[in-house]
Structures are given as structure tokens and as C-alpha cells.
Amino acid sequence: MKIVFKKLTECTIQDTVTAWNRGFEGYFVPLEMTAELFFNRMVNEGLSLKHSLVAFVGENL
């Protein structure tokens, strides 16, 4: 399978939130985000959409 990396600036907010939630599912402490919570975290922590990546396997997150 082909793995494709995209900058968050190339993804929809829904793709971004889905990637976050899938990446952290099953953790002892729940880390599930909504779009609003994710946006607030990005702003409050000074995270860069342009420097952050999401991995897609084929067409899937």
C-alpha cells in the first residue's frame, strides 16, 4: 500500500480531527477531539498547520 503524507493545510478540518482521533483511540486517558477543541488546541499551543503532517494509506487516513 502506498503511504502519502500531506500538510494539515492540504486537509479538511474533518480529515484532521479524524486523524487525531484515530491516532489516539484506545489511550487510557480519552483524547477525542471535536473540530472546535482541535482548533483551540492548535491556537493555544502555537502549532503550525504548515509544518504538521497527516499520513494517508491509499485514500484513507
N, C-alpha and C positions, 0 to 999 in steps of 0.2 A: 504494500500500500504506500501511496505517496503522502508524505507529510509536507504541509505548506504552512509557513509562518507568515502572519500578517500583523502589521502595526494596528494598535487599537483604533487609530484614526481611520483605518480602512474597514472597520467592523461596525455593525449596528450596535446600539446600546443593548438590544436583546441578546445578540451573539456574545457580547462582552459579559453580561450578567450570567448567561447560561454557562459560559466557560468558567467563570469564577465559581459558580455553584457546583458544577461537576468536578472541578479541581479540588474542592474542599468538602465534598459529600463524605459522610461517614466519620468525620472528625469527632472526637469526644465532646468538644465544645461546638455547638451549632454556629456555622459561619455563613449561612444562607443570606443572600443579599437580594434586595429589590433594586430596580434602576435608580430610585432616589437615594437609597442607602449607599449604593456603589458610587454614585456621583459625589455625594458628600464626602465619602472616604477619599476619593481622588483629590478633591479640593483641599480637605483638611490636612492630608499628608503630603501635599505638593507632588503627587505622582504625575508622570508625564505620559500622556496618551501616545505621543510621537515616539517615545522610547520604550514602550511596553508592547509585548508580543502575545499573540494567541496562536496556538498550534491547531491546525485542522488536519484530520486524517481523511484523505479524499475530500468529500464535500462536507464532512461532519466535523463538529467541534470535538 
